[in-house]
């Protein structure tokens, strides 16, 4: 069967194969070695095999920018690219009211409303499979089909006693990892003597094992090496690496400065942490801090990385005692601050960042004569600081959010 593509030119040096997540080949293109990723997009449009909606191109676990040189990703003159399709940019937010709202970020409309009733504390989403895993204040994990709006399964175990703080899952492997910590308190000293991390079988809903006795502020899981997966966890002052197979602690390293947020690049075995006016770059193999630079953010709420362009985007409060929310963009190669953007003041907090579109999703709380209203969400341009959309629908506080 013929594969969409075009005839190679005489001086073509690279063969670029584009496949979807099911490994179906969408196109094979022969391009010069000085071509950029934008040339691949042009070829995809010309072959008319790709519908006219947003797509992301990935190679080696990285989202490719149009200006990236293809030669940087070649092996033996071949470039393997995976295409991810997204009908429209969207977001899911969960509230203390127990409601999930799915937002269309092109129109600002709520395209799905899932009233559940139990406070939502964390979310993780596989946008390709349209599957969501949520953690709740009742210590139960719930698996959702986003397209149908139904709960597929509840996952619970009596050993989980603290509030679920974070969760990640691999839908292909049907495995999830959850982390517990006292919400909005010091995560270095958990309030439970049991395990604070848990491994779950999503196919059966079975609790596989608990491991770790550390507080968990955030976690990231390496799903790229089947059979030897690892989880990187941070509390307020430590980074810890665990084996998912054995549950054993592989290493632990202390940071001289607080850790309030973390982002991980597993293919490169690197991580970035931020907290209390300090950003650190870590090497995970033979763990050590390889770079450190100061910033003006005393409390980091969210941190995200654009690993391709080597940019770090964080949102938080610049000065203690002031309710002014800022967004910063750094080049973490040299620590230079590229943008410092004022977003707003008052009861405004960041719940999610999209580093590729350079957008921040923030929640604004409001009280009038002691009457509490539901949070209003605003989508900001993280460079210009202008609200692009206003999203209304929650009846209480927004606890967490995920951008596609």
Secondary structure as UniProt FT lines:
FT   TURN            10..11
FT   STRAND          14..19
FT   TURN            21..22
FT   STRAND          25..31
FT   TURN            33..34
FT   HELIX           37..47
FT   STRAND          55..59
FT   TURN            60..61
FT   STRAND          62..63
FT   TURN            66..67
FT   HELIX           70..73
FT   TURN            76..77
FT   STRAND          78..85
FT   STRAND          90..95
FT   TURN            96..97
FT   STRAND          99..104
FT   TURN            105..108
FT   STRAND          109..115
FT   STRAND          120..126
FT   TURN            127..130
FT   STRAND          131..136
FT   TURN            137..138
FT   STRAND          141..145
FT   TURN            146..149
FT   STRAND          150..155
FT   TURN            158..159
FT   STRAND          164..170
FT   TURN            171..174
FT   STRAND          175..180
FT   TURN            183..184
FT   TURN            187..188
FT   STRAND          197..201
FT   TURN            202..205
FT   STRAND          206..211
FT   STRAND          218..222
FT   TURN            226..227
FT   STRAND          230..234
FT   STRAND          238..243
FT   TURN            244..246
FT   STRAND          249..254
FT   STRAND          261..265
FT   TURN            266..269
FT   STRAND          270..275
FT   TURN            276..277
FT   STRAND          278..283
FT   TURN            284..287
FT   STRAND          288..294
FT   STRAND          299..306
FT   TURN            307..310
FT   STRAND          311..317
FT   TURN            320..321
FT   STRAND          324..331
FT   TURN            332..335
FT   STRAND          336..345
FT   STRAND          348..354
FT   TURN            355..358
FT   STRAND          359..368
FT   TURN            369..370
FT   STRAND          371..381
FT   TURN            382..384
FT   STRAND          387..391
FT   STRAND          398..403
//
